[in-house]
Amino acid sequence: MKPLICTAISSKKIISFYYNGGFRTLEPFCYGVSPAGIEVLRAYPIRPVARHVMIPHAKCNMAM
C-alpha cells in the first residue's frame, strides 16, 4: 500500500479504499510513521463517507 500512496501524493492523485466501515475517496498529502510506530495517512476528503459521518475541518488523519 505504501508505494501506491506515495505515488498518489507525488502525482496529486485521489485514492479510494475501504476503511473502518466505509469507502473513502481522499486526496492524500502526507504519509509516514507516528511516534508510536503506527503508519498514518493525512488526506483531504473528496466525498463524504455517509450522511451521518462528518470529517471535521476538511482534513482527516487515519491510522493505516
C-alpha positions as MATLAB code, in Angstrom:
seq = 'MKPLICTAISSKKIISFYYNGGFRTLEPFCYGVSPAGIEVLRAYPIRPVARHVMIPHAKCNMAM';
ca = [
       0.000    0.000    0.000;
       2.855    2.414    0.775;
       4.162    2.733   -2.833;
       0.637    3.402   -4.111;
       0.033    6.139   -1.531;
       3.437    7.743   -2.142;
       2.802    7.756   -5.891;
      -0.628    9.329   -5.350;
       0.909   12.056   -3.179;
       3.676   12.910   -5.652;
       1.239   12.824   -8.598;
      -1.511   14.711   -6.722;
      -3.995   11.914   -7.475;
      -7.002   10.844   -5.445;
      -7.283    7.369   -3.958;
     -10.288    5.268   -2.931;
     -10.347    2.385   -0.476;
     -12.448    0.686    2.192;
     -11.582    1.703    5.767;
     -13.359    1.469    9.109;
     -16.795    0.558    7.771;
     -16.955    2.699    4.642;
     -15.412    3.553    1.302;
     -13.151    6.594    1.346;
     -12.142    8.858   -1.525;
      -9.279   11.091   -0.453;
      -6.519   13.323   -1.753;
      -3.501   12.237    0.307;
      -0.830   14.792    1.194;
       1.237   13.153    3.957;
       2.121    9.549    4.771;
       4.510    8.327    7.422;
       5.012    6.696   10.799;
       3.791    8.235   14.057;
       5.996    8.447   17.178;
       4.086    5.364   18.400;
       5.259    3.431   15.336;
       1.864    3.390   13.583;
       1.605    4.111    9.847;
      -0.578    7.199    9.338;
      -2.099    8.984    6.369;
      -3.169   12.617    6.201;
      -5.569   13.458    3.400;
      -8.330   15.780    2.275;
     -11.713   14.048    1.893;
     -13.149   14.236   -1.615;
     -16.517   12.607   -0.921;
     -18.270   12.073    2.401;
     -18.446    8.502    3.698;
     -22.122    8.750    4.652;
     -24.590   11.499    5.511;
     -24.238   10.898    9.241;
     -20.412   10.814    9.194;
     -18.690   14.178    9.031;
     -14.951   14.719    8.733;
     -14.198   17.971   10.587;
     -12.092   20.774    9.135;
     -11.846   19.142    5.670;
      -8.837   17.143    6.785;
      -8.552   13.679    8.256;
      -5.817   11.683    9.893;
      -6.093    7.927    9.510;
      -4.041    5.206   11.102;
      -3.275    2.571    8.489;
];
